[in-house]
């Protein structure tokens, strides 16, 4: 039944032997929360069933140990589950996170590199590509020490099989094939949206996160003007490839171009340190 819920919610066919992470920490006789009550077997089954109705719990549980870019589940009780408390990004701050304002140029570059690592990870490191369909600062957090980006809201994240199922709808034009930040194109002969997403996680992150950071030079940052201009142009190319009316995936080389420019900017900052 749990495997059926996973297939319905995430579109993934999983063997029973791979569902162990959903049971982590729920052993017979275990205590739950601060009330000191002991859950019997029937209580644990009822608790698990309440949890697996929540898609976000399924994602976080099944990705536990597989990705440093999603929150680990610390524990659960009944239908509640706990994750680490992190400060979310803010759309009103140029540096995204409040703690980054004092060291903005370094923080922005480091966080941007972590976003690129997350994109590469979500595109290639699971059995299916993981699509982010709601990209905004509030859905991400980052640690103060390592600048690692973590997706803290995955309600609108979908593995490839579920993404294709969502996109493949009836349509009369391309605008009918937009599902939040995930787009496909309308086949006007069949009046059907394509199952293949035409934009990408990288394109949306460039558009909604990076463009805000790199649209103007970082004054007094220590990064050369030429390098900042190259970075600005690369972000624009990534966010709006070929100026397409329907957002498209940027050329594969733009990922490595952005990564190289961000690494070079960090080297400039290191060299400018007193």
C-alpha positions in Angstrom: 0.0 0.0 0.0 2.9 2.4 0.8 4.5 1.5 -2.6 1.2 2.4 -4.2 1.1 5.7 -2.5 4.6 6.5 -3.7 3.7 5.6 -7.2 0.6 7.7 -7.1 2.3 10.8 -5.5 5.7 10.6 -7.1 5.2 8.5 -10.2 8.0 6.1 -9.0 7.8 2.3 -9.2 9.7 1.2 -6.0 10.3 -2.3 -4.7 9.2 -3.0 -1.2 12.9 -3.4 -0.2 13.6 0.2 -1.1 11.0 1.7 1.3 13.1 1.3 4.4 13.8 5.1 4.8 10.1 5.6 5.4 10.4 3.5 8.6 13.6 5.1 9.9 13.3 5.7 13.7 9.9 4.0 14.0 10.7 0.8 15.9 8.3 -1.1 18.0 8.1 0.3 21.5 9.6 3.6 20.5 8.6 6.8 22.3 6.9 9.6 20.5 7.4 13.3 21.2 7.3 14.8 24.7 4.2 13.1 25.9 6.2 9.9 26.8 3.6 7.6 25.2 4.7 4.3 23.7 3.5 3.5 20.2 2.5 -0.1 19.6 2.7 -1.7 16.2 -0.8 -0.6 15.2 0.1 3.0 16.3 3.2 3.0 14.2 1.4 1.8 11.1 -1.3 4.5 11.6 1.5 7.1 12.0 3.3 6.0 8.9 0.1 6.0 6.8 -0.7 9.6 8.0 2.9 10.6 7.0 2.9 9.0 3.5 -0.2 11.1 2.6 2.2 14.0 2.6 4.2 14.3 -0.7 7.0 16.4 0.9 7.6 13.7 3.6 7.9 11.1 0.8 10.5 13.2 -1.1 12.6 14.0 2.0 12.5 10.4 3.3 13.3 8.7 0.0 16.1 11.2 -0.7 17.6 10.8 2.8 21.3 10.2 2.4 21.2 10.7 -1.4 21.3 14.4 -1.5 22.9 17.2 0.5 20.6 19.6 -1.2 17.4 18.5 0.6 16.6 18.6 4.3 17.0 15.4 6.3 14.0 14.3 8.5 15.1 14.4 12.1 12.1 12.4 13.5 8.3 12.1 13.4 5.4 11.6 15.7 1.9 10.8 14.4 1.4 12.8 11.3 4.1 15.4 12.3 7.7 15.3 11.2 10.6 17.5 12.1 13.4 19.0 10.0 16.3 21.3 10.8 15.2 25.0 11.3 16.9 27.1 8.7 16.4 30.7 7.6 14.8 30.8 4.2 15.9 33.1 1.4 14.2 36.5 1.0 13.1 38.1 -2.3 13.8 41.5 -0.8 17.5 41.0 -0.1 20.1 41.2 -2.8 22.2 38.7 -1.0 19.2 36.3 -0.6 20.0 35.5 3.1 20.2 38.1 5.9 23.4 36.7 7.4 25.1 37.2 4.0 24.8 41.0 3.8 28.1 41.7 5.5 30.1 39.6 3.0 27.8 39.9 0.0 30.1 39.4 -2.9 31.7 36.2 -1.4 28.4 34.8 -0.2 26.6 35.4 -3.6 29.4 33.7 -5.5 29.5 30.7 -3.1 25.7 30.3 -3.0 25.5 30.6 -6.8 28.1 27.8 -7.2 26.0 25.6 -4.8 22.9 26.3 -6.9 24.8 25.0 -9.9 25.9 21.9 -8.0 22.3 21.3 -7.0 21.1 21.6 -10.6 23.8 19.1 -11.7 22.8 16.8 -8.9 19.0 16.9 -9.5 19.5 16.5 -13.3 21.9 13.5 -13.2 22.3 11.8 -9.8 18.9 10.1 -9.3 17.2 7.3 -11.3 15.1 10.1 -12.8 15.6 13.8 -13.3 14.1 15.9 -10.5 12.2 19.0 -11.8 11.7 22.1 -9.7 8.5 23.8 -10.7 8.4 26.5 -8.1 11.7 28.4 -7.9 11.7 31.4 -5.6 14.1 32.6 -2.8 11.7 31.5 0.0 12.0 27.8 -1.1 15.7 27.6 -0.4 18.0 28.0 2.6 21.7 27.9 3.1 24.1 27.3 6.0 26.2 30.2 7.3 29.4 28.2 7.2 29.4 26.2 4.0 27.0 28.2 1.9 25.4 25.0 0.7 21.9 25.5 -0.8 19.1 23.3 0.5 15.6 23.0 -1.0 13.3 23.5 1.9 10.0 23.3 0.1 9.6 20.4 -2.4 5.9 20.4 -2.8 6.3 21.4 -6.4 9.3 19.1 -7.2 8.6 16.2 -9.6 10.6 13.3 -10.9 10.5 12.8 -14.6 7.7 10.2 -14.8 5.3 12.4 -12.8 6.4 15.5 -14.7 5.5 13.9 -18.0 2.1 12.9 -16.6 1.5 16.5 -15.4 2.6 18.2 -18.6 0.7 16.0 -21.1 -2.6 17.8 -21.1 -5.0 19.1 -23.7 -4.2 22.5 -25.1 -5.0 25.2 -27.7 -1.7 27.1 -27.4 1.7 27.0 -25.6 0.3 29.0 -22.7 -1.9 26.0 -21.8 1.2 23.9 -21.3 2.7 26.1 -18.5 2.8 24.4 -15.1 4.2 27.1 -12.8 7.9 27.2 -13.7 7.8 24.0 -15.8 6.9 24.5 -19.5 6.2 22.3 -22.5 4.9 23.1 -26.0 1.4 22.6 -27.6 1.1 20.3 -30.6 -1.6 22.2 -32.4 -2.4 19.3 -34.7 -3.1 17.0 -31.8 -4.1 19.7 -29.4 -1.9 18.1 -26.8 0.9 19.4 -24.7 4.2 17.6 -25.1 5.3 15.4 -22.2 8.8 16.7 -22.5 9.7 19.8 -20.5 11.3 22.5 -22.8 12.9 24.6 -20.1 15.1 23.4 -17.2 16.0 23.9 -13.6 19.1 25.9 -14.7 17.1 28.3 -16.9 14.6 29.0 -14.1 17.3 29.5 -11.4 19.2 31.9 -13.8 16.0 33.8 -14.4 14.5 34.0 -10.9 17.7 33.9 -8.7 20.9 34.7 -10.6 19.5 37.6 -12.7 18.6 39.5 -9.6 22.2 39.1 -8.3 24.2 39.8 -11.4 22.1 42.4 -13.2 24.4 45.2 -12.0 28.1 45.3 -11.0 29.0 44.5 -7.4 30.7 47.7 -6.5 33.8 47.5 -4.4 33.7 43.7 -4.5 37.3 43.2 -5.8 36.0 41.3 -8.9 37.2 42.9 -12.1 34.7 44.8 -14.2 35.4 42.6 -17.2 34.7 39.5 -15.3 31.5 40.9 -13.8 30.3 41.9 -17.3 31.0 38.4 -18.6 29.1 36.9 -15.7 26.2 39.3 -16.3 26.0 38.3 -20.0 26.3 34.6 -19.2 23.4 34.8 -16.7 21.3 36.7 -19.3 22.1 34.0 -21.9 21.1 31.3 -19.4 17.9 33.0 -18.3 16.7 33.9 -21.7 18.3 31.6 -24.3 17.9 32.9 -27.8 15.3 35.3 -26.6 12.6 32.7 -27.0 9.0 33.6 -26.4 8.6 30.2 -24.6 11.4 29.6 -22.1 13.8 27.1 -23.4 16.6 25.1 -21.8 20.0 26.9 -22.3 22.7 25.3 -24.3 24.6 22.7 -22.3 27.8 24.7 -22.4 26.3 27.6 -20.4 26.4 25.6 -17.2 30.2 25.2 -17.4 30.7 28.8 -18.5 28.8 30.0 -15.4 30.7 27.7 -13.2 34.1 28.8 -14.6 33.2 32.5 -14.2 31.9 32.1 -10.7 35.1 30.2 -9.7 37.2 33.0 -11.3 35.3 35.7 -9.4 36.0 33.8 -6.1 39.7 33.8 -7.0 39.6 37.6 -7.6 38.0 38.0 -4.2 40.6 35.9 -2.5 43.4 37.9 -4.2 41.7 41.2 -3.0 41.7 40.2 0.6 44.0 42.3 2.8 
